[in-house]
Amino acid sequence: MTFDKMSVWPRGYFRAFSSWLLKNRRDVSKKIAVIDAELRRIGEITVKYRTYESGGSVLASEDRVGVSVTKGSSLGRLVQAYVAQGGNPLDISPFAYPSGTEVVSVDQEGLETIKEQYPHGGIVAPISVGNDAPLPIPFDPENPDDENGDTGWGGSPGGYLRTDAYFPARQGGRMHRGGTDFNIIIKTMNQVRGWANQDIKERLQNIEWNIIKLCDLREQLQKEKDEVLAQALGSGDFEDFGDLNPKRFNPGLQIQVLVQEMNEILFNTAEDGSIPSYGEPNETLNYLGFTFTDVPSESTRDAMGC
Protein backbone atom coordinates (compact mmCIF):
# COMPACT_ATOMS: atom_id res chain seq x y z
CA MET A 1 0.00 0.00 0.00
CA THR A 2 1.20 3.53 -0.78
CA PHE A 3 2.73 5.42 2.17
CA ASP A 4 1.85 2.77 4.75
CA LYS A 5 5.37 2.28 6.14
CA MET A 6 6.02 3.91 9.50
CA SER A 7 9.03 2.33 11.19
CA VAL A 8 11.30 0.73 8.56
CA TRP A 9 11.60 1.95 4.97
CA PRO A 10 14.09 2.61 2.13
CA ARG A 11 15.59 6.08 1.83
CA GLY A 12 13.68 6.96 -1.33
CA TYR A 13 10.39 6.14 0.33
CA PHE A 14 10.65 9.17 2.57
CA ARG A 15 11.61 11.34 -0.39
CA ALA A 16 8.41 10.45 -2.26
CA PHE A 17 6.33 10.46 0.91
CA SER A 18 7.38 13.93 2.05
CA SER A 19 7.24 15.37 -1.48
CA TRP A 20 3.62 14.27 -1.89
CA LEU A 21 2.61 15.72 1.49
CA LEU A 22 4.32 19.06 0.92
CA LYS A 23 2.76 19.46 -2.54
CA ASN A 24 -0.70 18.74 -1.15
CA ARG A 25 -0.47 21.60 1.31
CA ARG A 26 -1.97 23.71 -1.46
CA ASP A 27 -5.32 21.96 -0.85
CA VAL A 28 -5.44 22.80 2.85
CA SER A 29 -7.39 26.04 2.38
CA LYS A 30 -10.03 24.12 0.42
CA LYS A 31 -10.13 21.47 3.13
CA ILE A 32 -10.69 24.12 5.80
CA ALA A 33 -13.49 25.63 3.72
CA VAL A 34 -15.18 22.21 3.53
CA ILE A 35 -14.81 21.75 7.31
CA ASP A 36 -16.32 25.19 7.95
CA ALA A 37 -19.25 24.40 5.66
CA GLU A 38 -19.82 21.09 7.44
CA LEU A 39 -19.70 22.80 10.84
CA ARG A 40 -22.35 25.27 9.68
CA ARG A 41 -24.51 22.44 8.37
CA ILE A 42 -24.29 20.48 11.62
CA GLY A 43 -24.94 23.47 13.88
CA GLU A 44 -24.35 23.63 17.62
CA ILE A 45 -26.20 22.88 20.85
CA THR A 46 -25.52 25.06 23.88
CA VAL A 47 -26.89 24.27 27.35
CA LYS A 48 -27.20 27.11 29.84
CA TYR A 49 -26.32 26.28 33.46
CA ARG A 50 -27.16 28.19 36.61
CA THR A 51 -24.04 29.87 37.98
CA TYR A 52 -22.91 30.97 41.44
CA GLU A 53 -19.96 32.85 42.91
CA SER A 54 -17.26 31.12 44.95
CA GLY A 55 -14.03 32.77 46.08
CA GLY A 56 -14.27 35.42 43.39
CA SER A 57 -14.82 32.87 40.62
CA VAL A 58 -18.05 32.29 38.77
CA LEU A 59 -18.79 28.55 38.79
CA ALA A 60 -21.49 26.61 36.98
CA SER A 61 -23.80 24.28 38.86
CA GLU A 62 -25.34 21.19 37.27
CA ASP A 63 -28.76 22.87 37.22
CA ARG A 64 -29.70 23.18 33.56
CA VAL A 65 -31.87 26.23 32.95
CA GLY A 66 -31.99 26.50 29.18
CA VAL A 67 -30.85 25.17 25.82
CA SER A 68 -30.31 26.70 22.38
CA VAL A 69 -29.56 25.18 19.00
CA THR A 70 -28.55 26.65 15.66
CA LYS A 71 -31.65 27.44 13.62
CA GLY A 72 -32.03 25.50 10.37
CA SER A 73 -29.09 23.19 11.09
CA SER A 74 -29.10 19.39 11.16
CA LEU A 75 -29.01 19.48 14.96
CA GLY A 76 -31.81 22.05 14.97
CA ARG A 77 -34.08 19.80 12.92
CA LEU A 78 -33.28 16.76 15.05
CA VAL A 79 -34.03 18.65 18.27
CA GLN A 80 -37.33 19.86 16.79
CA ALA A 81 -38.27 16.27 15.96
CA TYR A 82 -37.21 15.16 19.44
CA VAL A 83 -39.35 17.79 21.16
CA ALA A 84 -42.31 16.94 18.90
CA GLN A 85 -42.10 13.33 20.14
CA GLY A 86 -42.31 14.48 23.76
CA GLY A 87 -38.59 14.50 24.55
CA ASN A 88 -36.84 17.03 26.77
CA PRO A 89 -33.59 18.26 25.13
CA LEU A 90 -32.13 18.99 28.58
CA ASP A 91 -32.16 15.24 29.28
CA ILE A 92 -30.11 14.16 26.25
CA SER A 93 -26.60 15.08 27.37
CA PRO A 94 -24.74 17.74 29.39
CA PHE A 95 -23.26 19.06 26.11
CA ALA A 96 -20.34 20.36 28.16
CA TYR A 97 -16.96 21.39 26.75
CA PRO A 98 -13.72 22.27 28.60
CA SER A 99 -13.21 25.23 26.27
CA GLY A 100 -16.09 26.96 28.03
CA THR A 101 -13.91 27.86 31.04
CA GLU A 102 -12.27 31.29 30.97
CA VAL A 103 -9.37 32.30 33.22
CA VAL A 104 -10.20 35.84 34.33
CA SER A 105 -7.05 36.56 36.34
CA VAL A 106 -4.11 34.96 38.15
CA ASP A 107 -2.81 36.35 41.45
CA GLN A 108 0.79 36.50 42.67
CA GLU A 109 0.49 33.06 44.27
CA GLY A 110 -0.68 31.49 41.03
CA LEU A 111 -4.31 31.09 42.11
CA GLU A 112 -6.71 31.52 39.21
CA THR A 113 -10.02 33.35 39.14
CA ILE A 114 -12.19 31.62 36.57
CA LYS A 115 -15.55 31.92 34.90
CA GLU A 116 -17.21 28.62 34.03
CA GLN A 117 -19.79 28.00 31.35
CA TYR A 118 -20.17 24.33 32.21
CA PRO A 119 -20.09 22.52 35.58
CA HIS A 120 -16.71 21.27 36.84
CA GLY A 121 -14.97 23.00 33.97
CA GLY A 122 -16.80 20.86 31.41
CA ILE A 123 -14.94 17.73 32.51
CA VAL A 124 -16.37 14.67 34.24
CA ALA A 125 -13.35 13.45 36.19
CA PRO A 126 -12.78 11.12 39.18
CA ILE A 127 -12.67 12.72 42.62
CA SER A 128 -9.46 12.70 44.62
CA VAL A 129 -9.38 11.38 48.19
CA GLY A 130 -9.90 14.15 50.74
CA ASN A 131 -12.40 16.64 52.05
CA ASP A 132 -12.35 18.75 48.89
CA ALA A 133 -15.02 16.50 47.41
CA PRO A 134 -18.57 17.92 47.71
CA LEU A 135 -20.07 14.64 48.82
CA PRO A 136 -22.16 13.52 51.81
CA ILE A 137 -19.31 11.20 52.82
CA PRO A 138 -16.89 12.46 55.49
CA PHE A 139 -13.43 11.19 54.79
CA ASP A 140 -10.23 12.73 56.08
CA PRO A 141 -7.36 10.30 56.81
CA GLU A 142 -5.59 12.93 58.94
CA ASN A 143 -8.65 13.88 60.96
CA PRO A 144 -10.97 10.90 61.44
CA ASP A 145 -13.47 12.81 63.62
CA ASP A 146 -14.70 16.16 62.35
CA GLU A 147 -16.44 18.88 64.31
CA ASN A 148 -19.85 17.40 63.56
CA GLY A 149 -18.94 14.10 65.13
CA ASP A 150 -18.85 12.25 61.83
CA THR A 151 -16.24 9.55 61.55
CA GLY A 152 -13.73 9.66 58.76
CA TRP A 153 -13.24 5.91 58.65
CA GLY A 154 -16.11 5.30 56.30
CA GLY A 155 -16.02 4.76 52.55
CA SER A 156 -13.61 6.83 50.53
CA PRO A 157 -15.04 9.04 47.76
CA GLY A 158 -11.84 8.58 45.76
CA GLY A 159 -12.67 7.49 42.25
CA TYR A 160 -16.26 8.72 42.31
CA LEU A 161 -17.22 10.76 39.26
CA ARG A 162 -17.80 14.43 40.00
CA THR A 163 -21.29 14.64 38.58
CA ASP A 164 -24.87 14.32 39.81
CA ALA A 165 -25.35 11.53 37.26
CA TYR A 166 -23.09 9.26 39.34
CA PHE A 167 -25.57 7.68 41.74
CA PRO A 168 -23.19 6.13 44.35
CA ALA A 169 -22.03 9.62 45.32
CA ARG A 170 -25.62 10.71 45.94
CA GLN A 171 -26.53 7.54 47.83
CA GLY A 172 -23.68 7.89 50.30
CA GLY A 173 -21.35 5.33 48.76
CA ARG A 174 -21.23 2.06 46.90
CA MET A 175 -23.60 0.42 49.30
CA HIS A 176 -25.53 -2.82 49.53
CA ARG A 177 -29.12 -2.51 48.42
CA GLY A 178 -30.32 -3.68 51.80
CA GLY A 179 -33.37 -5.87 52.16
CA THR A 180 -34.90 -4.87 48.83
CA ASP A 181 -35.50 -7.76 46.47
CA PHE A 182 -33.66 -6.31 43.52
CA ASN A 183 -35.11 -8.81 41.07
CA ILE A 184 -38.62 -7.62 41.97
CA ILE A 185 -37.65 -4.03 41.17
CA ILE A 186 -36.25 -5.04 37.78
CA LYS A 187 -39.29 -7.17 36.94
CA THR A 188 -41.64 -4.36 37.93
CA MET A 189 -39.78 -1.76 35.87
CA ASN A 190 -39.70 -4.11 32.90
CA GLN A 191 -43.45 -4.68 33.23
CA VAL A 192 -44.06 -0.94 33.41
CA ARG A 193 -42.13 -0.06 30.24
CA GLY A 194 -41.92 -3.34 28.33
CA TRP A 195 -44.96 -2.60 26.14
CA ALA A 196 -43.43 0.73 25.01
CA ASN A 197 -39.79 -0.30 24.45
CA GLN A 198 -40.05 -0.11 20.66
CA ASP A 199 -41.71 3.31 20.75
CA ILE A 200 -39.11 4.62 23.20
CA LYS A 201 -36.31 3.45 20.92
CA GLU A 202 -37.79 4.72 17.65
CA ARG A 203 -39.29 8.01 18.85
CA LEU A 204 -36.70 9.12 21.42
CA GLN A 205 -33.51 7.08 21.78
CA ASN A 206 -32.66 6.87 18.07
CA ILE A 207 -32.97 10.66 17.75
CA GLU A 208 -30.83 11.11 20.88
CA TRP A 209 -28.11 8.88 19.43
CA ASN A 210 -28.14 10.84 16.14
CA ILE A 211 -27.88 14.13 18.01
CA ILE A 212 -24.92 12.89 20.08
CA LYS A 213 -23.20 11.45 16.99
CA LEU A 214 -23.50 14.77 15.18
CA CYS A 215 -22.11 16.61 18.21
CA ASP A 216 -19.18 14.17 18.30
CA LEU A 217 -18.59 14.73 14.57
CA ARG A 218 -18.65 18.49 15.09
CA GLU A 219 -16.09 18.19 17.88
CA GLN A 220 -13.80 16.03 15.72
CA LEU A 221 -13.99 18.46 12.79
CA GLN A 222 -13.31 21.43 15.06
CA LYS A 223 -10.29 19.65 16.54
CA GLU A 224 -8.97 18.77 13.08
CA LYS A 225 -9.15 22.42 12.02
CA ASP A 226 -8.05 24.16 15.23
CA GLU A 227 -5.45 21.67 16.49
CA VAL A 228 -4.32 19.01 14.02
CA LEU A 229 -3.99 21.14 10.89
CA ALA A 230 -2.84 24.22 12.82
CA GLN A 231 -0.04 22.29 14.53
CA ALA A 232 1.06 20.49 11.35
CA LEU A 233 1.10 23.52 9.06
CA GLY A 234 1.38 26.56 11.33
CA SER A 235 0.29 30.05 10.31
CA GLY A 236 2.81 30.88 7.57
CA ASP A 237 0.91 31.13 4.28
CA PHE A 238 -2.35 29.95 5.82
CA GLU A 239 -4.42 32.92 7.00
CA ASP A 240 -7.12 30.51 8.20
CA PHE A 241 -5.11 29.77 11.35
CA GLY A 242 -4.16 33.33 12.24
CA ASP A 243 -1.29 33.83 14.69
CA LEU A 244 -0.69 30.62 16.64
CA ASN A 245 -0.01 30.72 20.36
CA PRO A 246 3.57 29.40 20.85
CA LYS A 247 2.58 28.16 24.33
CA ARG A 248 0.03 25.87 22.72
CA PHE A 249 1.65 24.98 19.40
CA ASN A 250 5.26 23.86 19.00
CA PRO A 251 6.87 25.36 15.85
CA GLY A 252 9.32 22.47 15.86
CA LEU A 253 6.49 20.04 15.10
CA GLN A 254 5.35 21.71 11.89
CA ILE A 255 5.56 19.44 8.86
CA GLN A 256 8.15 21.49 6.97
CA VAL A 257 10.47 21.52 9.99
CA LEU A 258 10.14 17.77 10.59
CA VAL A 259 10.71 16.96 6.91
CA GLN A 260 13.85 19.10 6.82
CA GLU A 261 15.23 17.46 9.96
CA MET A 262 14.60 13.99 8.49
CA ASN A 263 16.17 14.99 5.18
CA GLU A 264 19.32 16.09 6.98
CA ILE A 265 19.51 12.64 8.56
CA LEU A 266 18.96 10.72 5.32
CA PHE A 267 20.81 12.83 2.74
CA ASN A 268 24.01 14.83 2.39
CA THR A 269 23.05 18.48 2.73
CA ALA A 270 24.67 21.63 1.38
CA GLU A 271 25.86 24.41 3.66
CA ASP A 272 22.56 26.25 3.22
CA GLY A 273 20.61 23.15 4.31
CA SER A 274 19.36 22.23 0.83
CA ILE A 275 19.41 18.65 -0.48
CA PRO A 276 21.16 18.56 -3.88
CA SER A 277 18.88 16.50 -6.13
CA TYR A 278 18.21 14.08 -3.28
CA GLY A 279 21.08 12.11 -4.75
CA GLU A 280 23.69 11.27 -2.15
CA PRO A 281 22.66 9.38 0.98
CA ASN A 282 24.14 10.50 4.27
CA GLU A 283 27.37 8.70 5.06
CA THR A 284 25.87 7.50 8.36
CA LEU A 285 22.88 5.94 6.62
CA ASN A 286 24.17 2.40 6.91
CA TYR A 287 24.27 2.75 10.68
CA LEU A 288 20.58 3.63 10.97
CA GLY A 289 18.29 0.73 11.71
CA PHE A 290 15.05 2.28 10.46
CA THR A 291 16.18 3.06 6.90
CA PHE A 292 18.42 1.65 4.16
CA THR A 293 19.50 2.41 0.60
CA ASP A 294 17.21 1.93 -2.40
CA VAL A 295 17.43 -0.84 -4.94
CA PRO A 296 16.90 -0.28 -8.71
CA SER A 297 13.31 -1.56 -8.66
CA GLU A 298 12.41 1.11 -6.07
CA SER A 299 14.28 3.90 -7.77
CA THR A 300 12.44 3.39 -11.07
CA ARG A 301 9.06 3.93 -9.38
CA ASP A 302 10.24 6.72 -7.09
CA ALA A 303 10.01 4.49 -4.01
CA MET A 304 6.29 5.00 -3.48
CA GLY A 305 6.33 2.01 -1.19
CA CYS A 306 3.71 -0.07 -3.00
C-alpha positions as CSV (number, residue, x, y, z in Angstrom):
1,M,0.0,0.0,0.0
2,T,1.2,3.5,-0.8
3,F,2.7,5.4,2.2
4,D,1.8,2.8,4.8
5,K,5.4,2.3,6.1
6,M,6.0,3.9,9.5
7,S,9.0,2.3,11.2
8,V,11.3,0.7,8.6
9,W,11.6,2.0,5.0
10,P,14.1,2.6,2.1
11,R,15.6,6.1,1.8
12,G,13.7,7.0,-1.3
13,Y,10.4,6.1,0.3
14,F,10.6,9.2,2.6
15,R,11.6,11.3,-0.4
16,A,8.4,10.5,-2.3
17,F,6.3,10.5,0.9
18,S,7.4,13.9,2.0
19,S,7.2,15.4,-1.5
20,W,3.6,14.3,-1.9
21,L,2.6,15.7,1.5
22,L,4.3,19.1,0.9
23,K,2.8,19.5,-2.5
24,N,-0.7,18.7,-1.1
25,R,-0.5,21.6,1.3
26,R,-2.0,23.7,-1.5
27,D,-5.3,22.0,-0.8
28,V,-5.4,22.8,2.9
29,S,-7.4,26.0,2.4
30,K,-10.0,24.1,0.4
31,K,-10.1,21.5,3.1
32,I,-10.7,24.1,5.8
33,A,-13.5,25.6,3.7
34,V,-15.2,22.2,3.5
35,I,-14.8,21.8,7.3
36,D,-16.3,25.2,8.0
37,A,-19.3,24.4,5.7
38,E,-19.8,21.1,7.4
39,L,-19.7,22.8,10.8
40,R,-22.4,25.3,9.7
41,R,-24.5,22.4,8.4
42,I,-24.3,20.5,11.6
43,G,-24.9,23.5,13.9
44,E,-24.3,23.6,17.6
45,I,-26.2,22.9,20.8
46,T,-25.5,25.1,23.9
47,V,-26.9,24.3,27.3
48,K,-27.2,27.1,29.8
49,Y,-26.3,26.3,33.5
50,R,-27.2,28.2,36.6
51,T,-24.0,29.9,38.0
52,Y,-22.9,31.0,41.4
53,E,-20.0,32.9,42.9
54,S,-17.3,31.1,45.0
55,G,-14.0,32.8,46.1
56,G,-14.3,35.4,43.4
57,S,-14.8,32.9,40.6
58,V,-18.1,32.3,38.8
59,L,-18.8,28.6,38.8
60,A,-21.5,26.6,37.0
61,S,-23.8,24.3,38.9
62,E,-25.3,21.2,37.3
63,D,-28.8,22.9,37.2
64,R,-29.7,23.2,33.6
65,V,-31.9,26.2,32.9
66,G,-32.0,26.5,29.2
67,V,-30.9,25.2,25.8
68,S,-30.3,26.7,22.4
69,V,-29.6,25.2,19.0
70,T,-28.5,26.6,15.7
71,K,-31.7,27.4,13.6
72,G,-32.0,25.5,10.4
73,S,-29.1,23.2,11.1
74,S,-29.1,19.4,11.2
75,L,-29.0,19.5,15.0
76,G,-31.8,22.1,15.0
77,R,-34.1,19.8,12.9
78,L,-33.3,16.8,15.1
79,V,-34.0,18.6,18.3
80,Q,-37.3,19.9,16.8
81,A,-38.3,16.3,16.0
82,Y,-37.2,15.2,19.4
83,V,-39.4,17.8,21.2
84,A,-42.3,16.9,18.9
85,Q,-42.1,13.3,20.1
86,G,-42.3,14.5,23.8
87,G,-38.6,14.5,24.6
88,N,-36.8,17.0,26.8
89,P,-33.6,18.3,25.1
90,L,-32.1,19.0,28.6
91,D,-32.2,15.2,29.3
92,I,-30.1,14.2,26.3
93,S,-26.6,15.1,27.4
94,P,-24.7,17.7,29.4
95,F,-23.3,19.1,26.1
96,A,-20.3,20.4,28.2
97,Y,-17.0,21.4,26.7
98,P,-13.7,22.3,28.6
99,S,-13.2,25.2,26.3
100,G,-16.1,27.0,28.0
101,T,-13.9,27.9,31.0
102,E,-12.3,31.3,31.0
103,V,-9.4,32.3,33.2
104,V,-10.2,35.8,34.3
105,S,-7.0,36.6,36.3
106,V,-4.1,35.0,38.2
107,D,-2.8,36.3,41.4
108,Q,0.8,36.5,42.7
109,E,0.5,33.1,44.3
110,G,-0.7,31.5,41.0
111,L,-4.3,31.1,42.1
112,E,-6.7,31.5,39.2
113,T,-10.0,33.3,39.1
114,I,-12.2,31.6,36.6
115,K,-15.6,31.9,34.9
116,E,-17.2,28.6,34.0
117,Q,-19.8,28.0,31.4
118,Y,-20.2,24.3,32.2
119,P,-20.1,22.5,35.6
120,H,-16.7,21.3,36.8
121,G,-15.0,23.0,34.0
122,G,-16.8,20.9,31.4
123,I,-14.9,17.7,32.5
124,V,-16.4,14.7,34.2
125,A,-13.3,13.4,36.2
126,P,-12.8,11.1,39.2
127,I,-12.7,12.7,42.6
128,S,-9.5,12.7,44.6
129,V,-9.4,11.4,48.2
130,G,-9.9,14.2,50.7
131,N,-12.4,16.6,52.1
132,D,-12.3,18.7,48.9
133,A,-15.0,16.5,47.4
134,P,-18.6,17.9,47.7
135,L,-20.1,14.6,48.8
136,P,-22.2,13.5,51.8
137,I,-19.3,11.2,52.8
138,P,-16.9,12.5,55.5
139,F,-13.4,11.2,54.8
140,D,-10.2,12.7,56.1
141,P,-7.4,10.3,56.8
142,E,-5.6,12.9,58.9
143,N,-8.7,13.9,61.0
144,P,-11.0,10.9,61.4
145,D,-13.5,12.8,63.6
146,D,-14.7,16.2,62.4
147,E,-16.4,18.9,64.3
148,N,-19.9,17.4,63.6
149,G,-18.9,14.1,65.1
150,D,-18.9,12.2,61.8
151,T,-16.2,9.5,61.6
152,G,-13.7,9.7,58.8
153,W,-13.2,5.9,58.7
154,G,-16.1,5.3,56.3
155,G,-16.0,4.8,52.6
156,S,-13.6,6.8,50.5
157,P,-15.0,9.0,47.8
158,G,-11.8,8.6,45.8
159,G,-12.7,7.5,42.2
160,Y,-16.3,8.7,42.3
161,L,-17.2,10.8,39.3
162,R,-17.8,14.4,40.0
163,T,-21.3,14.6,38.6
164,D,-24.9,14.3,39.8
165,A,-25.4,11.5,37.3
166,Y,-23.1,9.3,39.3
167,F,-25.6,7.7,41.7
168,P,-23.2,6.1,44.3
169,A,-22.0,9.6,45.3
170,R,-25.6,10.7,45.9
171,Q,-26.5,7.5,47.8
172,G,-23.7,7.9,50.3
173,G,-21.3,5.3,48.8
174,R,-21.2,2.1,46.9
175,M,-23.6,0.4,49.3
176,H,-25.5,-2.8,49.5
177,R,-29.1,-2.5,48.4
178,G,-30.3,-3.7,51.8
179,G,-33.4,-5.9,52.2
180,T,-34.9,-4.9,48.8
181,D,-35.5,-7.8,46.5
182,F,-33.7,-6.3,43.5
183,N,-35.1,-8.8,41.1
184,I,-38.6,-7.6,42.0
185,I,-37.7,-4.0,41.2
186,I,-36.2,-5.0,37.8
187,K,-39.3,-7.2,36.9
188,T,-41.6,-4.4,37.9
189,M,-39.8,-1.8,35.9
190,N,-39.7,-4.1,32.9
191,Q,-43.5,-4.7,33.2
192,V,-44.1,-0.9,33.4
193,R,-42.1,-0.1,30.2
194,G,-41.9,-3.3,28.3
195,W,-45.0,-2.6,26.1
196,A,-43.4,0.7,25.0
197,N,-39.8,-0.3,24.4
198,Q,-40.1,-0.1,20.7
199,D,-41.7,3.3,20.7
200,I,-39.1,4.6,23.2
201,K,-36.3,3.5,20.9
202,E,-37.8,4.7,17.7
203,R,-39.3,8.0,18.8
204,L,-36.7,9.1,21.4
205,Q,-33.5,7.1,21.8
206,N,-32.7,6.9,18.1
207,I,-33.0,10.7,17.7
208,E,-30.8,11.1,20.9
209,W,-28.1,8.9,19.4
210,N,-28.1,10.8,16.1
211,I,-27.9,14.1,18.0
212,I,-24.9,12.9,20.1
213,K,-23.2,11.5,17.0
214,L,-23.5,14.8,15.2
215,C,-22.1,16.6,18.2
216,D,-19.2,14.2,18.3
217,L,-18.6,14.7,14.6
218,R,-18.7,18.5,15.1
219,E,-16.1,18.2,17.9
220,Q,-13.8,16.0,15.7
221,L,-14.0,18.5,12.8
222,Q,-13.3,21.4,15.1
223,K,-10.3,19.7,16.5
224,E,-9.0,18.8,13.1
225,K,-9.1,22.4,12.0
226,D,-8.0,24.2,15.2
227,E,-5.5,21.7,16.5
228,V,-4.3,19.0,14.0
229,L,-4.0,21.1,10.9
230,A,-2.8,24.2,12.8
231,Q,0.0,22.3,14.5
232,A,1.1,20.5,11.4
233,L,1.1,23.5,9.1
234,G,1.4,26.6,11.3
235,S,0.3,30.0,10.3
236,G,2.8,30.9,7.6
237,D,0.9,31.1,4.3
238,F,-2.4,30.0,5.8
239,E,-4.4,32.9,7.0
240,D,-7.1,30.5,8.2
241,F,-5.1,29.8,11.4
242,G,-4.2,33.3,12.2
243,D,-1.3,33.8,14.7
244,L,-0.7,30.6,16.6
245,N,0.0,30.7,20.4
246,P,3.6,29.4,20.9
247,K,2.6,28.2,24.3
248,R,0.0,25.9,22.7
249,F,1.7,25.0,19.4
250,N,5.3,23.9,19.0
251,P,6.9,25.4,15.9
252,G,9.3,22.5,15.9
253,L,6.5,20.0,15.1
254,Q,5.3,21.7,11.9
255,I,5.6,19.4,8.9
256,Q,8.1,21.5,7.0
257,V,10.5,21.5,10.0
258,L,10.1,17.8,10.6
259,V,10.7,17.0,6.9
260,Q,13.9,19.1,6.8
261,E,15.2,17.5,10.0
262,M,14.6,14.0,8.5
263,N,16.2,15.0,5.2
264,E,19.3,16.1,7.0
265,I,19.5,12.6,8.6
266,L,19.0,10.7,5.3
267,F,20.8,12.8,2.7
268,N,24.0,14.8,2.4
269,T,23.1,18.5,2.7
270,A,24.7,21.6,1.4
271,E,25.9,24.4,3.7
272,D,22.6,26.2,3.2
273,G,20.6,23.1,4.3
274,S,19.4,22.2,0.8
275,I,19.4,18.7,-0.5
276,P,21.2,18.6,-3.9
277,S,18.9,16.5,-6.1
278,Y,18.2,14.1,-3.3
279,G,21.1,12.1,-4.8
280,E,23.7,11.3,-2.2
281,P,22.7,9.4,1.0
282,N,24.1,10.5,4.3
283,E,27.4,8.7,5.1
284,T,25.9,7.5,8.4
285,L,22.9,5.9,6.6
286,N,24.2,2.4,6.9
287,Y,24.3,2.8,10.7
288,L,20.6,3.6,11.0
289,G,18.3,0.7,11.7
290,F,15.1,2.3,10.5
291,T,16.2,3.1,6.9
292,F,18.4,1.6,4.2
293,T,19.5,2.4,0.6
294,D,17.2,1.9,-2.4
295,V,17.4,-0.8,-4.9
296,P,16.9,-0.3,-8.7
297,S,13.3,-1.6,-8.7
298,E,12.4,1.1,-6.1
299,S,14.3,3.9,-7.8
300,T,12.4,3.4,-11.1
301,R,9.1,3.9,-9.4
302,D,10.2,6.7,-7.1
303,A,10.0,4.5,-4.0
304,M,6.3,5.0,-3.5
305,G,6.3,2.0,-1.2
306,C,3.7,-0.1,-3.0
